[in-house]
Amino acid sequence: MKILLTFILVLSFSVVANAQNTDENLVRQAALNYIEGFYEGDTLKLQSSLKPDLLKYGYWKDRESGEFGDEIYMSFDQAKAFARRVKASGNYPADDAPKEIEILDLMETIAAVKITAYWGVDYMLLSKEGDKWMIGQVIWEGPLEK
């Protein structure tokens, strides 16, 4: 009886750990698709990770004045348009541009992630949509301090 109970407990922990690991990998992939979508001008990567009702806004510091300008807003369609402009221009970031992903919190249906990219830092909120993790909200600040 003790052996059966121990086996059931180990199996339960294993299933929970695998589900968490899978969700962690899926959240990380959504964040990577976001970064690479902008870096590579890949609208398909962006579409795979951004919700159509995306709310993205942030603040850009002027290098000369040191002051932050007005809030900058980007919708789902504007994000895809930006990616298309990157692709058309061929103006890609350097190969060693940062692609840091830090999962700050991961629950059953929501997650919070910090990314560091060439433009600055983004904090993202994701939700689980079926078996996918999608980015719904982003707040960012740039440029990235060297």
HUFENWO-V403409 format. One line per field, one symbol per residue. ss: DSSP state (~ for helix, > for strand, _ for the rest). psi: psi as a letter, one per 20 degrees, with the letter a starting at -180 (. if undefined). A space follows every 10 residues. Layout:
ss = ???
psi = ???
This chain:
ss = _~~~~~~~~~ ~~~~~~~~~~ ~~~~~~~~~~ ~~~~~~~~~~ __~~~~~~~> >>>>>>>>>> >______>__ _>>>_~~~~~ ~~~~~~~~~_ _________> >>>>>>___> >>>>>>>__> >>>>>>>>>_ _>>>>>>>>> >>____
psi = ghgggggggg gghggggggg gggghhgghg ghhgghgggi knhhgghiip qhkpoprapp pphghjqpaq ppqprghhgh ggghhgghhj mqrqhjqqlp poohqoahiq qpqpqprhib pppqpqqpnd jqpqphqppr prrpp.
